[in-house]
Amino acid sequence: MEELLHNISQCNICKAYLPLGPRPVATAHINSKIIIIGQAPGTKVHESGIPWDDQSGKKLRQWLNVTDAQFYNTENFAIIPMGFCYPGKGKTGDLPPRPECAPQWHEQLLDKMPNVELIILIGAYAQKYYLKDKAKRTLTETVGEYKSYLPKYFPIPHPSPTNRFWRAKNPWFEELIVSELQEKVKAILK
């Protein structure tokens, strides 16, 4: 695992497309129990090199009901974004994750984590990649049908502050589904 993470940290396959250059951000351990697969680091995470080290991360840890220490313990959580580097700014937020990362690295990482009990798929990119034709037409439908993906996958929306409109339109997510997510996480980490 250490060698694989080192190789990922040296990756530059999409260097030509990265406005801030490559700085892959991913964490994992052979004993990781839960994998978080999100989109790609934002500028703050690119600068710090610490995954989910931003407002989105604070909200995610609230949803999971875990402390920073629990979250950043790689034996609890592996953090593997769809794109390991900051992809650049788009019109309404960051650009989509680079398409090279997941096919290049994800399977190698997953193969080295035999104790994974849950994979949390954050946002449409992760959900479409992993659920394939089982993903519903929209993220809202996929998240609403989360039970059909258990026990392996738990799809959730992105916790970004820019997603507050989605959360306001879909209060059922935080009212009903977050508590189930918290129970699953608590049971796995006990």
Residue frames as qw, qx, qy, qz and C-alpha x, y, z in Angstrom:
[[0.000, 0.886, 0.463, 0.000, 0.00, 0.00, 0.00],
 [0.316, -0.773, 0.087, 0.543, 2.80, 2.45, 0.87],
 [0.378, -0.134, 0.594, 0.697, 4.42, 1.93, -2.52],
 [0.176, 0.602, 0.689, 0.363, 1.09, 2.44, -4.31],
 [0.138, -0.925, -0.295, 0.198, 0.36, 5.65, -2.38],
 [0.379, -0.567, 0.312, 0.661, 3.88, 6.86, -3.18],
 [0.329, 0.172, 0.687, 0.624, 3.30, 6.14, -6.89],
 [0.047, 0.810, 0.568, 0.141, 0.01, 8.06, -6.74],
 [0.276, -0.852, -0.079, 0.437, 1.74, 11.00, -5.06],
 [0.334, -0.398, 0.494, 0.697, 4.17, 11.13, -8.01],
 [0.465, 0.511, 0.694, 0.202, 1.44, 10.84, -10.67],
 [0.038, 0.544, -0.104, -0.832, 1.41, 13.47, -13.42],
 [0.379, 0.266, 0.809, 0.362, -0.58, 11.76, -16.21],
 [0.172, 0.811, 0.516, 0.216, -2.90, 14.75, -16.63],
 [0.439, -0.441, -0.081, 0.778, -0.35, 17.44, -15.76],
 [0.183, 0.153, 0.414, 0.878, -1.01, 19.37, -18.99],
 [0.252, -0.600, -0.571, -0.501, -4.64, 19.96, -17.95],
 [0.528, -0.634, -0.472, 0.311, -4.06, 21.08, -14.35],
 [0.136, 0.895, 0.030, 0.423, -3.92, 24.87, -13.85],
 [0.414, -0.822, 0.340, -0.196, -2.13, 24.56, -10.49],
 [0.303, 0.495, -0.813, 0.047, -0.07, 21.51, -11.47],
 [0.757, -0.193, -0.612, -0.121, -0.32, 18.01, -10.02],
 [0.128, -0.372, 0.684, -0.615, -0.71, 17.48, -6.28],
 [0.601, -0.213, -0.711, -0.295, -2.54, 14.17, -5.86],
 [0.338, -0.321, 0.537, -0.703, -4.54, 13.95, -2.64],
 [0.828, -0.132, -0.440, -0.321, -5.59, 10.47, -1.52],
 [0.243, -0.477, 0.738, -0.411, -5.32, 8.48, 1.70],
 [0.894, -0.049, -0.315, -0.314, -5.75, 4.78, 2.37],
 [0.286, -0.499, 0.781, -0.244, -4.62, 1.96, 4.64],
 [0.327, 0.071, -0.920, -0.205, -4.69, -1.78, 4.20],
 [0.102, -0.316, -0.865, 0.376, -7.13, -1.87, 7.18],
 [0.258, 0.018, -0.039, -0.965, -9.45, 0.94, 5.99],
 [0.241, 0.320, 0.875, -0.273, -13.08, 0.08, 6.80],
 [0.353, 0.798, 0.426, -0.238, -14.91, 2.81, 4.87],
 [0.435, 0.060, 0.381, 0.814, -13.95, 4.39, 1.56],
 [0.198, 0.791, 0.270, -0.511, -15.06, 7.90, 0.71],
 [0.460, 0.184, 0.543, 0.678, -15.12, 8.55, -3.02],
 [0.127, 0.783, 0.262, -0.550, -15.80, 12.19, -3.82],
 [0.577, 0.811, 0.100, -0.009, -15.05, 14.42, -6.80],
 [0.677, 0.370, -0.156, 0.617, -11.67, 16.17, -6.68],
 [0.435, -0.456, -0.322, 0.706, -9.81, 18.48, -4.31],
 [0.136, 0.958, 0.227, 0.113, -10.67, 22.17, -4.34],
 [0.370, 0.738, -0.280, 0.490, -8.07, 24.94, -4.11],
 [0.472, -0.710, 0.368, -0.371, -7.92, 24.86, -0.28],
 [0.938, -0.187, 0.293, 0.008, -7.24, 21.11, -0.28],
 [0.759, 0.547, -0.082, 0.342, -4.75, 21.52, -3.13],
 [0.066, 0.808, -0.356, 0.465, -2.85, 24.02, -0.97],
 [0.573, -0.572, 0.472, -0.349, -2.96, 22.00, 2.28],
 [0.386, 0.303, -0.865, -0.103, -2.69, 18.50, 0.80],
 [0.196, 0.051, 0.850, -0.486, -5.25, 17.37, 3.41],
 [0.157, -0.323, -0.784, -0.506, -8.41, 15.80, 1.96],
 [0.328, -0.710, -0.579, -0.228, -11.73, 17.44, 2.86],
 [0.432, -0.324, -0.303, 0.785, -9.86, 20.26, 4.66],
 [0.065, -0.175, -0.239, -0.953, -12.56, 22.81, 3.84],
 [0.502, -0.013, 0.268, -0.823, -16.21, 23.72, 4.47],
 [0.782, 0.095, -0.456, -0.415, -17.37, 20.67, 2.50],
 [0.518, 0.138, -0.794, 0.288, -15.29, 18.49, 4.79],
 [0.160, -0.094, 0.578, -0.794, -16.81, 20.05, 7.91],
 [0.703, 0.060, -0.006, -0.708, -20.30, 19.32, 6.62],
 [0.735, 0.170, -0.640, -0.150, -19.29, 15.77, 5.59],
 [0.279, 0.128, -0.808, 0.502, -17.92, 15.04, 9.08],
 [0.435, -0.017, 0.373, -0.819, -21.22, 16.35, 10.53],
 [0.785, 0.128, -0.289, -0.532, -23.18, 14.04, 8.25],
 [0.685, 0.161, -0.703, 0.101, -20.99, 11.10, 9.26],
 [0.633, -0.727, 0.029, -0.266, -21.06, 12.18, 12.94],
 [0.881, -0.061, -0.154, 0.442, -17.31, 11.63, 13.33],
 [0.340, -0.855, 0.113, 0.376, -14.52, 13.68, 14.85],
 [0.382, 0.819, -0.411, -0.122, -11.59, 14.98, 12.84],
 [0.267, -0.510, 0.817, -0.043, -9.41, 12.33, 14.55],
 [0.703, 0.176, 0.675, -0.140, -11.78, 9.52, 13.51],
 [0.639, 0.736, 0.100, -0.202, -12.12, 10.91, 9.99],
 [0.329, 0.812, -0.480, -0.032, -8.40, 11.27, 9.34],
 [0.545, -0.364, 0.754, -0.043, -7.53, 7.87, 10.83],
 [0.449, 0.394, -0.615, -0.516, -6.82, 5.94, 7.63],
 [0.027, -0.013, -0.996, 0.089, -7.71, 2.65, 9.36],
 [0.344, 0.490, 0.591, -0.540, -11.24, 4.08, 9.56],
 [0.521, 0.777, 0.220, -0.275, -11.54, 6.00, 6.29],
 [0.518, -0.013, 0.485, 0.704, -9.74, 5.79, 2.97],
 [0.267, 0.793, 0.169, -0.521, -10.29, 8.94, 0.93],
 [0.450, -0.006, 0.679, 0.580, -10.08, 8.34, -2.80],
 [0.367, 0.607, 0.115, -0.696, -11.49, 11.08, -5.02],
 [0.779, 0.527, 0.337, 0.024, -12.52, 10.49, -8.62],
 [0.534, 0.708, -0.145, 0.440, -9.78, 12.96, -9.56],
 [0.729, -0.386, -0.294, 0.483, -6.80, 13.24, -7.21],
 [0.366, -0.097, 0.011, 0.925, -5.77, 16.77, -8.25],
 [0.197, 0.653, 0.291, -0.671, -7.54, 20.13, -8.41],
 [0.559, 0.396, 0.630, 0.365, -9.04, 20.23, -11.93],
 [0.153, 0.104, 0.221, 0.958, -9.46, 24.00, -12.29],
 [0.250, 0.394, 0.425, -0.775, -12.32, 26.47, -12.16],
 [0.167, 0.408, 0.777, 0.449, -15.44, 26.15, -14.29],
 [0.131, -0.487, -0.275, -0.819, -18.38, 28.52, -14.84],
 [0.617, -0.581, -0.134, -0.514, -20.37, 27.46, -11.78],
 [0.775, -0.556, 0.297, -0.049, -17.69, 25.85, -9.61],
 [0.330, -0.517, 0.729, 0.304, -14.73, 23.58, -10.11],
 [0.549, 0.358, -0.593, -0.467, -14.32, 21.63, -13.34],
 [0.964, -0.124, -0.077, -0.224, -15.22, 17.93, -13.32],
 [0.646, -0.530, 0.521, 0.173, -12.60, 15.53, -11.97],
 [0.249, 0.563, -0.679, -0.400, -10.02, 14.51, -14.54],
 [0.925, 0.080, -0.059, -0.368, -11.09, 11.22, -16.17],
 [0.573, 0.480, -0.652, 0.128, -7.63, 9.61, -15.99],
 [0.195, -0.487, 0.679, -0.513, -7.41, 9.02, -12.21],
 [0.788, -0.122, 0.380, -0.469, -10.14, 6.52, -11.42],
 [0.942, 0.296, -0.129, -0.090, -9.28, 4.01, -14.18],
 [0.458, 0.612, -0.552, 0.332, -5.56, 4.39, -13.45],
 [0.076, 0.392, -0.700, 0.592, -5.63, 4.02, -9.64],
 [0.653, -0.299, 0.190, -0.669, -8.95, 3.05, -8.05],
 [0.948, -0.009, -0.267, -0.171, -8.92, -0.69, -8.71],
 [0.586, 0.324, -0.575, 0.470, -5.33, -0.98, -7.49],
 [0.167, -0.374, 0.480, -0.776, -6.30, 0.78, -4.25],
 [0.795, -0.190, 0.039, -0.574, -9.49, -1.22, -3.72],
 [0.872, 0.148, -0.466, 0.020, -7.59, -4.48, -4.23],
 [0.426, 0.278, -0.614, 0.604, -5.31, -3.60, -1.31],
 [0.307, -0.235, 0.424, -0.819, -8.16, -2.94, 1.16],
 [0.367, -0.138, -0.901, -0.185, -9.79, -6.28, 2.05],
 [0.158, -0.348, -0.761, 0.525, -11.59, -4.99, 5.17],
 [0.188, -0.034, -0.122, -0.974, -13.80, -2.37, 3.51],
 [0.135, 0.391, 0.869, -0.271, -17.40, -2.58, 4.72],
 [0.256, 0.832, 0.443, -0.214, -18.87, 0.50, 3.03],
 [0.392, 0.090, 0.316, 0.859, -18.10, 2.79, 0.09],
 [0.110, 0.767, 0.384, -0.502, -19.66, 6.25, 0.34],
 [0.434, 0.352, 0.491, 0.668, -20.20, 7.70, -3.14],
 [0.061, -0.684, -0.264, 0.678, -20.30, 11.49, -2.97],
 [0.242, 0.618, -0.195, -0.722, -21.83, 13.24, -5.96],
 [0.815, 0.469, 0.088, -0.329, -22.85, 12.24, -9.47],
 [0.414, 0.659, -0.620, -0.092, -19.35, 11.52, -10.84],
 [0.150, -0.318, 0.904, -0.243, -18.61, 8.82, -8.24],
 [0.653, 0.185, 0.566, -0.468, -22.15, 7.45, -8.42],
 [0.743, 0.565, -0.128, -0.335, -22.16, 7.10, -12.21],
 [0.296, 0.596, -0.747, -0.002, -18.69, 5.54, -12.25],
 [0.126, -0.219, 0.920, -0.300, -19.39, 2.94, -9.57],
 [0.563, 0.261, 0.616, -0.485, -23.12, 2.28, -9.95],
 [0.109, -0.056, 0.760, 0.638, -22.98, 2.35, -13.76],
 [0.308, -0.279, -0.601, -0.683, -26.42, 1.48, -15.21],
 [0.393, -0.510, -0.737, 0.203, -27.83, 1.03, -11.68],
 [0.111, -0.249, -0.207, 0.939, -27.51, 4.78, -11.07],
 [0.277, 0.719, 0.607, -0.193, -30.81, 6.55, -11.50],
 [0.415, 0.736, 0.308, 0.438, -31.47, 9.34, -13.97],
 [0.002, -0.845, 0.149, -0.514, -30.56, 12.08, -11.46],
 [0.265, 0.273, -0.702, 0.602, -28.45, 12.37, -8.34],
 [0.482, -0.218, 0.316, -0.787, -31.62, 13.11, -6.36],
 [0.901, 0.002, -0.198, -0.386, -33.19, 9.82, -7.48],
 [0.685, 0.257, -0.628, 0.265, -29.99, 7.87, -6.81],
 [0.018, 0.283, -0.620, 0.732, -29.65, 9.30, -3.29],
 [0.658, -0.145, 0.148, -0.724, -33.36, 8.66, -2.66],
 [0.943, 0.074, -0.247, -0.209, -32.89, 5.01, -3.63],
 [0.021, 0.689, -0.687, 0.231, -29.79, 4.58, -1.44],
 [0.722, -0.249, 0.569, -0.303, -31.14, 1.41, 0.21],
 [0.919, 0.372, 0.069, -0.114, -31.00, -0.44, -3.10],
 [0.525, 0.684, -0.453, 0.227, -27.19, 0.03, -3.21],
 [0.417, -0.592, 0.599, -0.341, -26.52, -1.21, 0.31],
 [0.629, -0.733, -0.036, 0.254, -24.66, -2.90, 1.88],
 [0.734, 0.093, 0.147, 0.657, -21.73, -2.02, -0.42],
 [0.243, 0.306, 0.153, 0.908, -22.47, 1.54, -1.53],
 [0.092, -0.741, -0.530, 0.401, -24.11, 4.56, 0.12],
 [0.333, 0.455, 0.301, 0.769, -24.70, 7.41, -2.38],
 [0.188, -0.758, -0.388, 0.489, -24.96, 10.95, -0.99],
 [0.345, 0.904, 0.121, 0.222, -24.93, 14.47, -2.44],
 [0.547, 0.301, -0.268, 0.733, -21.83, 16.61, -2.27],
 [0.405, -0.701, -0.462, 0.362, -21.64, 18.52, 1.05],
 [0.373, 0.168, 0.100, 0.907, -20.32, 21.67, -0.65],
 [0.064, 0.501, 0.368, -0.781, -21.76, 25.03, 0.42],
 [0.248, 0.228, -0.439, -0.833, -22.63, 25.56, -3.27],
 [0.300, -0.192, -0.896, -0.264, -24.98, 22.59, -2.91],
 [0.103, 0.180, 0.620, -0.757, -27.09, 24.33, -0.25],
 [0.524, 0.164, -0.155, -0.821, -29.89, 24.89, -2.77],
 [0.577, 0.025, -0.782, -0.234, -30.15, 21.15, -3.40],
 [0.249, -0.123, -0.825, 0.492, -30.26, 20.53, 0.36],
 [0.272, 0.173, 0.298, -0.898, -32.94, 23.20, 0.79],
 [0.618, 0.149, -0.373, -0.676, -35.06, 21.60, -1.97],
 [0.771, -0.006, -0.629, -0.101, -34.51, 18.11, -0.59],
 [0.335, -0.607, 0.477, -0.540, -34.78, 18.37, 3.22],
 [0.965, -0.135, -0.022, -0.223, -35.60, 14.65, 3.41],
 [0.727, 0.394, -0.461, 0.321, -31.91, 13.89, 2.90],
 [0.136, 0.414, -0.582, 0.687, -30.74, 15.52, 6.15],
 [0.622, -0.306, 0.240, -0.680, -33.96, 14.68, 8.01],
 [0.951, -0.034, 0.111, -0.286, -34.10, 10.97, 7.16],
 [0.893, 0.356, -0.226, 0.155, -31.05, 9.61, 5.38],
 [0.189, 0.698, -0.520, 0.454, -28.19, 11.23, 7.29],
 [0.618, -0.471, 0.476, -0.412, -29.20, 9.44, 10.51],
 [0.986, 0.101, 0.117, -0.056, -29.05, 6.08, 8.70],
 [0.614, 0.626, -0.338, 0.342, -25.63, 6.96, 7.30],
 [0.175, -0.679, 0.518, -0.490, -24.49, 7.86, 10.83],
 [0.854, -0.269, 0.341, -0.286, -25.76, 4.56, 12.22],
 [0.930, 0.337, -0.083, 0.122, -23.94, 2.58, 9.52],
 [0.375, 0.688, -0.426, 0.452, -20.69, 4.48, 10.11],
 [0.451, -0.595, 0.472, -0.470, -20.98, 4.10, 13.91],
 [0.961, -0.091, 0.204, -0.164, -21.58, 0.34, 13.62],
 [0.829, 0.458, -0.186, 0.260, -18.55, -0.12, 11.33],
 [0.254, 0.673, -0.427, 0.548, -16.21, 1.99, 13.47],
 [0.709, -0.616, 0.075, -0.334, -17.27, 0.55, 16.86]]
